[in-house]
Amino acid sequence: MKILISNTSEIPLYKQIKDQIKDAILREELSEGDPLPSIRAFANDLSVSVLTVRRVYDELEREGFIVSQVGIGTFVSASNIELLRESKRRIVEQKMQDMIQTAKSLKIGKDELNAMMDILYDEIT
């Protein structure tokens, strides 16, 4: 798993890390049961504080994306398939809302928009 963070970004470091881990889980680059690095090792790899990584792991665990087992490690949650599906749906719904607003502002009707989406959906592999 490759995490890229920017010290010049307006987005806090913990959120950059959290969002990238979450994205890797949603894209199934990290699968159910996959181990995450230890807090200390991950903090060293990213050159951030262990408190930053602990916050990331705590928030991801609260949201149900990962599970920590004392003395064993931290793993991608195996029991939250529906949460992952719902998160994926929300991402798509948000992008669709943006698309619909743009289409409406350009006076593109629902039928034309659906036709465009059908064509594009079939073209993308």
C-alpha positions as MATLAB code, in Angstrom:
seq = 'MKILISNTSEIPLYKQIKDQIKDAILREELSEGDPLPSIRAFANDLSVSVLTVRRVYDELEREGFIVSQVGIGTFVSASNIELLRESKRRIVEQKMQDMIQTAKSLKIGKDELNAMMDILYDEIT';
ca = [
       0.000    0.000    0.000;
       1.458    3.309   -1.075;
       0.404    6.402    0.855;
       1.368    9.838   -0.445;
       1.036   12.791    1.904;
       1.683   16.462    1.387;
       2.843   18.797    4.125;
       1.700   21.750    2.034;
      -1.878   20.543    1.611;
      -4.697   22.241    3.490;
      -6.004   18.748    4.329;
      -4.638   17.520    7.691;
      -2.096   14.680    7.501;
      -4.297   12.216    9.400;
      -7.162   12.830    6.945;
      -4.894   12.377    3.909;
      -3.731    9.030    5.299;
      -7.203    7.927    6.391;
      -8.777    8.799    3.037;
      -6.111    6.884    1.113;
      -6.483    3.772    3.274;
     -10.259    3.962    2.969;
      -9.943    4.392   -0.793;
      -7.628    1.363   -1.023;
     -10.225   -0.704    0.863;
     -13.098    0.534   -1.315;
     -11.129   -0.189   -4.484;
     -10.274   -3.621   -3.056;
      -6.528   -2.944   -3.232;
      -6.720   -3.963    0.428;
      -8.924   -6.994    0.958;
     -10.788   -8.332    3.945;
      -8.329   -9.700    6.485;
      -5.268   -7.979    5.029;
      -2.927   -6.727    7.757;
      -2.049   -3.061    8.096;
       1.395   -1.991    9.277;
       1.940   -1.502   12.982;
       1.358    2.042   14.173;
       5.048    2.600   14.876;
       6.252    1.116   11.569;
       3.641    3.027    9.581;
       4.508    6.298   11.351;
       8.202    5.730   10.564;
       7.466    4.921    6.903;
       5.397    8.082    6.510;
       7.627   10.246    8.730;
       4.666   11.283   10.880;
       3.887   11.019   14.571;
       2.609    7.745   15.996;
      -0.285    9.826   17.371;
      -1.273   10.699   13.804;
      -1.372    7.056   12.743;
      -3.165    6.055   15.952;
      -5.859    8.647   15.177;
      -6.208    7.262   11.639;
      -6.549    3.684   12.901;
      -8.966    4.690   15.683;
     -11.247    6.530   13.256;
     -11.149    3.751   10.661;
     -11.972    1.223   13.362;
     -14.895    3.340   14.628;
     -16.194    3.508   11.064;
     -15.905   -0.273   10.733;
     -13.225   -0.410    8.047;
     -10.534   -2.052   10.166;
     -10.294   -4.109   13.324;
      -7.434   -4.098   15.842;
      -6.526   -7.169   17.848;
      -4.276   -6.464   20.828;
      -0.934   -8.211   20.466;
      -1.800   -9.485   16.977;
      -2.225   -6.451   14.726;
      -4.646   -4.364   12.728;
      -6.570   -5.833    9.816;
      -9.080   -4.816    7.148;
     -12.469   -5.697    8.584;
     -13.884   -8.982    7.325;
     -17.323   -8.400    8.772;
     -18.340   -5.203    7.077;
     -19.081   -6.043    3.449;
     -22.359   -4.109    3.507;
     -20.629   -0.998    4.905;
     -18.146   -1.142    2.033;
     -20.928   -1.527   -0.526;
     -22.836    1.392    0.975;
     -19.701    3.562    0.967;
     -19.136    2.747   -2.707;
     -22.747    3.626   -3.503;
     -22.423    6.972   -1.700;
     -19.343    7.857   -3.740;
     -21.145    7.082   -6.991;
     -24.311    8.902   -5.883;
     -22.325   12.057   -5.089;
     -20.652   12.007   -8.488;
     -24.029   11.402  -10.138;
     -25.547   14.369   -8.289;
     -22.740   16.574   -9.570;
     -23.272   15.217  -13.091;
     -27.044   15.780  -12.944;
     -26.612   19.355  -11.694;
     -24.192   20.082  -14.519;
     -26.508   18.486  -17.089;
     -29.493   20.489  -15.834;
     -27.534   23.737  -15.922;
     -26.635   22.954  -19.561;
     -30.266   22.075  -20.378;
     -29.453   18.416  -21.097;
     -32.548   16.318  -20.499;
     -32.817   13.052  -18.579;
     -33.198   10.908  -21.726;
     -30.148   12.446  -23.379;
     -28.171   12.115  -20.145;
     -29.161    8.444  -19.817;
     -28.166    7.809  -23.443;
     -24.793    9.447  -22.830;
     -24.276    7.379  -19.695;
     -25.181    4.138  -21.520;
     -22.620    4.858  -24.229;
     -19.879    5.834  -21.792;
     -20.608    2.915  -19.463;
     -20.239    0.443  -22.330;
     -17.012    2.074  -23.567;
     -15.192    1.877  -20.238;
     -13.753   -1.522  -19.503;
];
